Structure formats: C-alpha cells, structure tokens
Amino acid sequence: MSDTNYIGRMVFGRRGTDFENVAGVVTNVSGCRLAGCRGLRLHVKWPDGHRTYVCTKGCDEQEDGSLRIGD
C-alpha cells in the first residue's frame, strides 16, 4: 500500500480499553524509527488534539478500511 493511502484513514484505540471507540485521523506518514522495522509511522491526530505516532506493524486493518491499534 502506498504511503499516501493511509492519510485520512481512521485509527481506533486498542480493544478492551477506554479508547476502543475513540477514532483519530492519520494526517501524515513517515518511516518507522524502530531499528529494523519496515513498517510505516502513522501520524495520528486524536479528537482531544493529541498526536501519536503509531507503526503500521502494530495495527490491524478492519473490514471497513479503518485501522485498530493491535491487541
């Protein structure tokens, strides 16, 4: 998948947490900084304004095309 295909996609929090129904939006993509990782670093902006940087290797793609931070 192209890097730009992630921009605008929804990312949901981990299941079983207070954040499982909270959705952030991918605003940018860069290479993952973890040594040896070949994933992409998703720049996610959450509704409260916070930003996190989630690796695609730690996300599961949902049937609707959104992503969920892995279990």
N, C-alpha and C positions, 0 to 999 in steps of 0.2 A: 504494500500500500504506500502511496506517495505521502510524503510529509504533510503536504497541504491538505490532504483528505481528512486529516484529524481536526483541522481548525473549524470551530463552530460546533463540534460534537459535544454531547452532554456526557459528563462523568459523574457517576453516583458513588457515594461512600460505601464502605465495607458493610456487608450484611451482618445483622446482629448488633449493630451499634446505633447510637442516637442519630447517626448521619446517613443511614442506609437510604432514606428517601430524599436526601438533600442532593441537588444537582448543581454542578459547576459547569462552566463552559471552557473549552480549550481555546486559548487566544493566540498561542504560538507553539512552535515545535523546534527542538534542538536535539543534538546527540546526547545520549545518556552519559553522565560523567563517571559512573561507576567503572572501575578498571575491568576491562574485558567484556563489559556488557555491550551488546549490539542493538539494544532497544533504543527507542526514541524518548526524549524527555518532553512530556506534555506540560505546558504552562497553563494551569487551570485557575480561573477566577471564580470564586465562590460567591453566593448571594450576599454574604456579610462583608465583601470587599477583600477578604484574604486571598492570597495567591499561594498555590502549592505547585510542586514540580514532580509529577508522577511519571514513572517509567512505564512504557507500554508493556514491558515484560511482567509487570505486576498488576495488569488489568485484564479483565475478561470481557470479550465483546458480547453484547446482548443481541437477541434476535432483531430488535428494532434499530440496531446500529449504534446505540449508546455504549458506553464503557462502564464497568464497575470495578472499583478497586478490589483486587483479589482477596479471596478468603484464606 
